[in-house]
Amino acid sequence: MTHSTVQPLYDTFNRAALRFERGEGVWLFTDKGERYLDFAAGVAVNSLGHSHPHLVNALTSQAEKLWHVSNLYEIPGQEKLGKRLVDATFADKVFFTNSGAEAIECAIKTARRYHYVNGHPERYRIVTFEGAFHGRTLATIAAGGQAKYLEGFGPKVEGFDQVPFGDEKALKAAITPETAAILIEPVQGEGGLRVASEDSLRSLRKLCDENGLLLILDEVQSGVGRTGKLFAHEWAGITPDIVAIAKGIGGGFPMGACLATAEAAKGMTSGVHGTTFGGNPLAMAVGNAVLDLILADGFLEHVRDISLLFKQGLASIADRYPDVVAEVRGRGLLTGIKCVVPNTEFVQALHDEHLLSVAAGDNAVRLLPPLIITEDEARQGLARIEAACERLVAANKQKLA
Ligand SMILES: *Cc1c(COP(=O)(O)O)cnc(C)c1O
C-alpha cells in the first residue's frame, strides 16, 4: 500500500481552512466554537438560513415515512410542488432534478425537442452570453463557454454560440435558421453580478418571438426570492418559455427543476428524458416547506426592504473606500461589489472579520445572505464589510511605506 499518503478527495476545490459544525439562521459555528456571519449561504442555497425549524421538521418527518421510490411511481410531493410552481409562475409543466446543471440540461433538451417535434431537427443551436455560468456538465460548460472550465475536457459540446453580454448587434448576427433558443441569466451570479437590464430582457423576448426561438432563463441563482421577486425575470415583466431553477428551492437539500410552458415542453414525451433521484420524496418535502415560507405574505417584501437597506449601506461604503470598492452590483440579495483590490484579498479580509462571502468573475465578491436576514443582522454585516475595507486600506498603506 504505497498510495496512503495521497489525500482521498479530488483536488478540484480550493477550500478555506474552516470546519463548520452547526448553523443557526444566518450564523455558522466552527469546530473551534467561532461564529461566522454567513453571506455565502452555501452559494445562494441556504435561502432560509441554517436549521430553520420548518425545514428541519419537513425533512425529518418525511425521513421517518419514506425517502425514495424512483419515478416508476406517482409521487404526491412532486405533484404538490409542481402545481404550486405552476400556479406561482408562467409555467405549465415542471421536471424535477437534483442540481442546477441538470435543470439546465433539461432546459436545453426541452428546447431542442420542441423544434424537433415541430419538424425542424436542424434547429438545435443555442445562443449564450459571455461571462455566463450554467454548470459543470459537458453540455453546460459548452453553454457557459468559459475557457477555464472547457480546457482539457475534449471537444466542446456542439451547438452553442456565444455573444458578448449586452451586444445586441452580435446577438442578432448569431441567430441563424439553426437557432433553437437564447439562454441567459437575468443576473449573472458567478460571472460577476452583472444585471441584464429590464429593457434588454424585453428586447430578448421580442427577438425570440420574431425568430421563432424559445427564451430560456437560468434562474438557478437568481430565482426563488433571491432578488425580491419569486423570479428575477418578473422585474422585467416578461414571460419566458423555459426556466431552470435549483439552489434556493432546496434550502440546502440538493434539488432543482426545469419549468416550461406546455407549448415549449410539448416534445418532452414519455421516455425521452428521465432521472433516478430527481423529485424524490425527501427533496419534495423540503421544496414544499421552502415554498411555504417564501410564498408566505410579506416574505418577498421583507427581502426587498432588507435589500434596499443593504444596498444603501454598501453604496455608502463604496463612497468612503474608493481604493477598495469600485462599484456595488446586483439585484436584491444577489448582490456584491466589484473590487479595486484583488477580489481574493477582499474575501480574505471579510473572512478575517468573520463574514463569509463568495468570489465571482470580473473581480467581484458576492454577498448572498440568507433571505431571512433581519435588519440588525444586515447592519452587523455592513459593519464587518466596513471593517474589512479598513483592513485593506491599512494593508495597502503598509505596502507603500
Ligand atoms: C450554480 C449555478 C448552476 C449550476 O448548478 P449546480 O447545482 O452546481 O449544478 C447553473 N447556473 C447558475 C446561474 C448557477 O448559479
The ligand as a Gaussian input file, in Angstrom:
#p B3LYP/6-31G(d) Opt

LIG

0 1
 C      -24.874000      27.192000      -9.538000
 C      -25.374000      27.502000     -10.884000
 C      -25.580000      26.495000     -11.852000
 C      -25.187000      25.066000     -11.609000
 O      -25.848000      24.487000     -10.535000
 P      -25.278000      23.138000      -9.886000
 O      -26.300000      22.790000      -8.864000
 O      -23.938000      23.460000      -9.319000
 O      -25.187000      22.138000     -10.974000
 C      -26.131000      26.856000     -13.052000
 N      -26.458000      28.134000     -13.325000
 C      -26.274000      29.127000     -12.438000
 C      -26.687000      30.513000     -12.784000
 C      -25.720000      28.848000     -11.201000
 O      -25.514000      29.835000     -10.321000

